[in-house]
Amino acid sequence: MKTPQVQRYTAGQRSNHWAVVTCFVLAAVSGLALFHPALFWLTALVGGPQWTRILHPYLGIAMFLLFLGMFFMFVGANIWRKEDSEWLGKAGTLISQGNRAKMPAVGKYNAGQKLVFWVFTLCLIVLLVTGVLFWQAWFAGSVPIGVQRAAVLLHAVAAFVLVLAVIVHAYAAIWVKGTIGAMVRGTVSSAWARHHHPLWYRDQAQASKK
């Protein structure tokens, strides 16, 4: 007997997500290659030193624009609510004991997922603004050197935080079985939805009856 499925992501949402992932990987590789001489060998993965310098800012812009689309798709589901504060307060128990029964019911995303979403948003804004300030090919000539140096520092910090957030996001997706499958196939089982995101499942069930 086939397990009932619930649509979690549309084809457009999934395509947008994987496009952002692709741009992130390429931008991260090229950015790390330019960040420290010990990592310069990574330029070979992006076409060599010249192409790395050329492509990195454009990859960053592409990632920002693609994420902007994702932001408008998912911002409504990532608004902070009362149950999110309660969930966050009990997150330690979930991590240390794996006891999900004591966790407050959540909607489409839990508090941890929402925090990651807003960290992504903030970091990408900082990366875009600071990156423009020291983009030599277009804007840096009219920006004071002191401002450029501060922008480089903030850019590096935002990139570091973003990479950490992506690692947390990827780990959580692997830890919660079925999460990656949802972004590949677009659907989850009704049992998965009811167990992990009961408020969202309730809303989906009510909508299907109308």
Secondary structure, DSSP 8 states (H G I E B T S, - for coil): ----EEE-S-HHHHHHHHHHHHHHHHHHHHHHHHH-GGGGGGGGGGTSHHHHHHHHHHHHHHHHHHHHHHHHHHGGGG---HHHHHHHHTHHHHHHH--GGGS----SS-HHHHHHHHHHHHHHHHHHHHHHHT-TTTTGGGS-HHHHHHHHHHHHHHHHHHHHHHHHHHHHHHHSTTHHHHHHHSEEEHHHHHHH-HHHHHHHHHHHH-
